[in-house]
């Protein structure tokens, strides 16, 4: 079953180009029955078919990296809340570790003066 986005995209290509379904199919090199099946949602067009249909209508199909919408004001408020929470945390200094110093560990045995 075709995604509603694919069918609506093909419909928009048809509407904007002013082409009939038969003419769009002819220009794209696809059978009219296949284009009809895409529009009715009975078949799923591949990326190549979508690109061919777009080109037949005089458009170009491009892929862009999707960026999630960010509300800068809301993100700023959340950041302030996180920083306030971090400042409210109790400070606990780390205890000194019981490991020997690295320089002492690298010194060869018996070389101590």
VENURMO-V190761 format. One record per residue. OMEGA is omega in whole degrees, 0 to 359 (999 if undefined). D_CENTER is the distance of its C-alpha to the mean C-alpha in Angstrom with 1 decimal. Layout:
{{OMEGA/D_CENTER} {OMEGA/D_CENTER}}
This chain:
{{182/23.2} {177/20.9} {178/18.0} {180/19.2} {181/16.4} {180/17.7} {180/21.3} {177/20.7} {179/19.1} {178/22.1} {179/24.4} {177/23.1} {180/23.6} {183/27.1} {183/27.9} {181/26.9} {182/28.7} {181/31.7} {173/32.0} {178/33.4} {181/31.7} {181/34.3} {177/33.9} {179/30.1} {181/30.6} {182/33.4} {181/31.5} {181/28.4} {179/30.8} {175/29.8} {180/32.4} {180/32.7} {179/32.7} {178/29.2} {178/27.9} {179/29.7} {176/28.2} {183/24.7} {180/25.7} {180/27.5} {180/24.6} {178/26.8} {179/24.7} {178/21.1} {175/20.5} {181/18.8} {180/16.7} {180/20.0} {178/21.8} {179/19.4} {178/19.7} {178/23.4} {179/23.8} {180/21.9} {179/24.2} {178/27.2} {179/26.6} {181/26.3} {178/22.6} {178/19.9} {181/16.7} {174/13.9} {175/10.3} {177/8.5} {182/5.5} {177/4.2} {180/6.3} {179/7.7} {180/11.3} {174/13.8} {186/17.4} {181/19.2} {179/22.5} {179/21.4} {178/19.6} {178/22.9} {180/25.0} {179/23.1} {178/23.5} {179/27.2} {180/27.7} {180/26.3} {177/28.6} {177/31.5} {180/31.0} {179/30.9} {181/34.1} {180/35.8} {179/35.4} {179/38.8} {176/39.4} {179/40.6} {179/41.5} {176/40.8} {177/44.0} {180/45.2} {183/44.2} {180/47.2} {175/46.1} {179/48.5} {182/47.5} {180/45.7} {179/48.6} {182/51.1} {182/49.2} {180/49.1} {182/52.8} {180/54.8} {177/57.1} {180/60.7} {182/59.8} {184/60.1} {999/63.0}}
